[in-house]
Amino acid sequence: MTLASHARSLALHLFAFAISAGPAISQEVCPRASGADAEAGWVAYSGNEMDVARVRFEAALARCSNDHYARTGLGYVALREGADSVAVALWTVAVAADQDNVDALTGLGLAAWRRGDVATLRQRFTRVLELVPDHATALEYLGRITLTAAAPQRPSLVLPDTLVYPARTNGDRFEVRGEDGWNPFYIKGVNLGAALPGKYPSEFPDSATYARWIRSMAEMNANVVRVYTIYPPPFYQALHDWNAANSDRTLWLIHGVWAELPVKHDFAGQAYEGEFFAEMTRVVDLLHGRADVQPRPGHASGYYTADVSRWTLAYIIGREWEPFSALAFDSIRGGQGGFEGRYLTLRGGNAMDAWTTRATEHLVAYETETYRAQRPVA
């Protein structure tokens, strides 16, 4: 059965249960009649057997339409399968019947996190903590939307006397600066994804996992790790600690600045461009260990204090822009080719060429003028 058919099936069951005039079995018999199926559903869910879990939860609800223990479990199956709206509907019914249903409230909080609804997330998980003060999931997700600890005391920024650039391009190759001058550098890199297998990208690993991954990369003779977006502070701390202790097996960093496509393909639109340029600024600051990134659903956040700029080989801003979007932007901003900046100049080109050059100028200018540092940018 496909994901779409699963969602339709769950939605049909939800509709049938919601409009039922009453349970098919009397209230005295109902819990006993459906309990075994509900328990079996939760056991299957815990074992990652989603098909079995769904069948058992649906069987429980067929026996007892007001078995909200089963209804809550069916909501988690729906969430796991990407049918978020079905999951929310199931949990909403469960919470309406029992306002102290911690599992259903937690599910509603998780769904709110996925859609970026901070107000609902805060409301649901605050209620969970009222019922269970040490609830780990509620504490974790409320922590993701609030920097609760005091900001760290960083040393004053001391700028170098001259421009610093630890890496450069020369012809068709990279070079890195060593004690004896510039040395050719052949990239043997690893792309590091944002999450563990089976987890969502915003469910980041812990610091021990990052440390283990970085050690494993170095031990397999990689010399570069590439990340596509901002990672949590423990990643940069682990990279810093490894490189500081292993100068003979330095792991360089290529850092990305992630972006989605803009609404109506207008890359130069005020809201889209403002956020993208702000993200570049955050990346530069965190690589120098001087960023306080406020929580945003789906993104890493926290206090960044590990300065890894000396081991940052290059930036890659944006992503592989889809041709249809680039063409649409050119039609919107046609005739806007060419760019003249302080650090970058573009002769000719189309609107997309000009915009990407201007975006690159923003990153180079910010790092140069704030930290007196530069490095290659793509």
N, C-alpha and C positions, 0 to 999 in steps of 0.2 A: 504494500500500500504506500502511495506517495505521501509526502508531507502535506500537500494540499488536501488530499483525501482524508488524512488523519484529522486535519483541522475541521473539515466539514463534518466528519463523524462526531468529533467532540462537540461541535456547535449544535448538531441535531440532538445529541443526548442532553446537552444543557437545556435546550428549548423544551424538550419533553419533560425533564425533571422540574423545570421552573413553573410550567403551567399545570402540573399535576394537581388535581383537586385535593389529593391527600395520599398518604402512603398506601401501597397495595396491601401491606400487612399491618396489623394493629401496632400501636406504640409499644405495648408490652413485649410483643414478639419481635418487633423490628430490629432492635440492636442485636439480638441473638441471631437473627436470620442473616444479617448482612455483615456481621463482625468478622467472620472467618475470611470472607472475600476481601474486605478492606485491609485486614492485617496482611494477607497474602500479597495484596497490591503494593503495600509499603515495603515488604521484603523484596519484591521484584524490583521496585524502584531503586532501593538501596544497592541492589546488585546490577544496576544499569540495564535491566531487562525491560525496556519501555513498552514493548508490545504486550508482554505478559502483565505488566502493571496496569496498562490501560484496560485490558480485558477484565481483570479482577476488580478494578475500581468501578467499571461500568456494570459488572454483575452485581456488585454491592448496591449500587444506586437503583438498579432494576428491582431488587428485592425491597429496598427501603429508600424512597426518594428523598428523605430528610436525613440521610446518613452524611453529615457534613465532614466527618473524618475521611470518608471515601471521596467526597466532592473536593476536599482540599488536596488530596493526593492526585486526583485527576487533573487539577490545576497545575501541579508541578510537572506532570507528564506533558501537558500542553505547552508549558513554558520551555521545557527541554527541547520540544520539537519545533519551537519557533512560532507557535500559535499564541502570541502574547495576549491578544484581545480575548480569546477564549478563556485563557487562564484567569485574566482579571475578572471576567464575568462569573466564573465559577467561585472564585474567592470572595467576590462581592456578595454573592448569595450566602456563602458560609458565614461571613462576618455579620451580615444582617441578622442571621439566626443566632449567632453567638459572638458578641462583641469582644469576648476574651479569647477568641481562637487565635493563638499565637502563631501557628503555622500559616494560617491564611493571611494574617496581618503581615507576616514576614514576606510571603509571596507578593503581596501588593506593594511592599516596599521595594522588592527586587525588580518588579515590573516598572515601577516609577523610575528607578535608576537607569534602566535600559532606555527609556524614552526621554531621559533628561528632565524629568519633573521633580525638581528639588523640593518644592513645597510639599507635595504628596509623600515623597520619601521621608522627609523630616517628620511629618505627621504620623505616618504608619510606624516607623521605627521608634519614635518617642513613646507611642502607645505600647509597643512591645517591651520597652525597657521599664515602663510602669508595671507591667505584669511580671517580667523576668529581668531584674536589674542587671544581671551579668550576661545577658544574651549576646553571644559572640558576634553573630551576624549583624545585629542591630548596632552594636558598638563599632564594628568595622565600617559599616556604610555611613553612619553618622559622622565618623571620623574622616571619611573621604570628602565630605562636603564642608568640613570646618577644620582649619588649622588650629588645633587646640593648644599645642605647646607654645611657649614663648619663643619669639624669633631669636635665632642664635646671634651671639656677639661675634661679628667677623672683624678681623684686623682691618685697619684703614687700607684703602687701595693705593698702592705705590706704583706709579707708572714708570716703565723703562725710559731711559733717555732717548733711545732710538726705536724705530719700528722693529717689532719682533715677528719673525715668520719661521716656524719650525719645519715647514715643508713647502715645497714649490714644485712647479712643473718646468721641465726643460726639454724642449722639443717634444718627443712623443713619450716621455717617461716622467715619473715622479722622482724627486730627490728629497732626502731628509738631511737636516744639519747634524753633523757629528763633531767630535772634538777636533777632527782633522779636516773639517770643511764639509762640503756637500757630497753626499754619497747616493748613488743610484738606489732606487727602492722599487722592488718588484712586489706588487700586491698579491698576497695569498690570503684571501679574505673569507669571512663567514658572515652571512646574513643572519641576524638574530631577530627572530619573531618576538612579538610582544607578550605572548602568554604560553603557558604549558598546554600540551595537547589535551583536548577535551574541555578547555576553559575558554571564557570569553577574553578578548584582548585587554579589557580593563581589569581582569583578575590577575594581577601581576604576581610573579614569584617572590619568595622571600630572599633576604640578603644572602643566606647560605647557598641557595640555588644559584644566584648570580655568581658568587665566588667560585662555585664548582664549575659552572659553565666556562668562566674566563680561564680558569686553570686548564680545563680540558682543551680549549682552543689553542692555548699556548703550547701545550704538550703535543698537539698534533701538528705543530710547526706553522700554524696560522700566524700572520703578523698584523692583521687588520680585522676589526669587527665593525660591521655596518649596522646601524639602527635607523629605522625609518621615521621615528617620532620621539617625543620626550618620554623617557622611562623614569621610574621612581628613583629617588635619591640613592637607595642602596646599590643600584647598578653602577653609578658613577663612583661611589665610594669603593666598591669592590674592584673596579678597573684601576682606580688610583692606588689602592693598596697593593695590587699585583705588580703594577709597573714600578712603583717605588721600591719594591723588594726584589725585582727581577729585571735589572737593567739589561741583561743579556738576552732576555726573551720578551721585549716590549711588545705589547699589543696596542697598536694604533687604532684610532677611532675615526670612522667616517660617519658624520651625523646628518640625518635628514630633517627636513621641516615638512610635516605632513599637511596635506590640504585636500579637501573634497572639491567637486566641481561647483562653480558659483551658480546661483539662481539665474536662470535665463542666459547663462554663459557669459555674463559680464564680469570678467576678471577685474576690471578697473572700477567696479562699483564700490561705493564708499564703505559699506559694511563689510563686504568680502575682503577687499584689499586691506582695510584697517586691521581685521583679525589676522590675516596672513602675515602682514608685516609685524604685528605684535608678537606672533608666534616665533618669528625669526629672532626678534629681540630676546625673548625668553630663552631660546636655545643658546644664543651667545652668552647670556648672563650665567646660565646654569653650568656651561662648560668652564667658565671662570670661577665657579663656586660661589656665585653671588646672586642667586635667584630665589625668590620666595613665590612659588607658583600656587595660586589659590585653587582649591578643589573645583573641578568641573566634571560632571558625569561622563564617564567613558574615557577620561584622561588621567595621566599621572599628575601628582601634585606633591607639595611638601617644601621643606627647606633644603636647598642645595648648597652644600658647603665644600664639596670635594672639587678642587681645581684640576681638571684634566686637560686644560687647553694646550699644555706643552706636548701632549700625545695625540692631539686632534689633527689628523692628516688633512681633512677636507670636509666641506659641506656639500650636500645634494639637496637643493630646495625644491619643493613641489614634488611632482611625481610624473609618471608617463601620462601626459595630458591627452585625452581622447581626441582623435582628429575632428570628429563632428563638433566638439565643443570649441576647439581652436578656430575652426572655420566659421562657426557662428559668431565668435567674438570678433573676428576680422570683419565680418559683415556689419556688426554693430559699430565698431570703432575704425572703420575703413579709412585709409589715408593717414593713419597715425604712426607710420613707420619712423625709424630713426630715434636715437636717444643720445643726449650729451650730458654726462654726469661728471662728477669730480674724479671718479676712479674708473668708470667704464664709458665707452663710447660705441654707439652702433650706427653704422652708415647704411641707410636703406632699410630693407626688411619690412615686414608687415606689422600689424598691430600686436600680434602675439609675441613676435620677436622683441618689439619695443617694451612691452609690459614685463616680460621675463628679464630683460636687461635692467629695467628700472627696479624690479624686485631684488635682483642680485646686487645692484648698487646700494640699496638700503641696507642689506646685511653687511657688505664690505665696509660701508661708511660707518655703520654703528660700531662694529668691532674695532675699526681703526681709530676712531675718534674717542671711544670710551676706554679701550684697553691698549691702544697702540700695538695692535697685533693684526696679522693677516694670514690667510692660508687659501689654497685653491677652492674654488666654488664651481659647482656644476648646476 
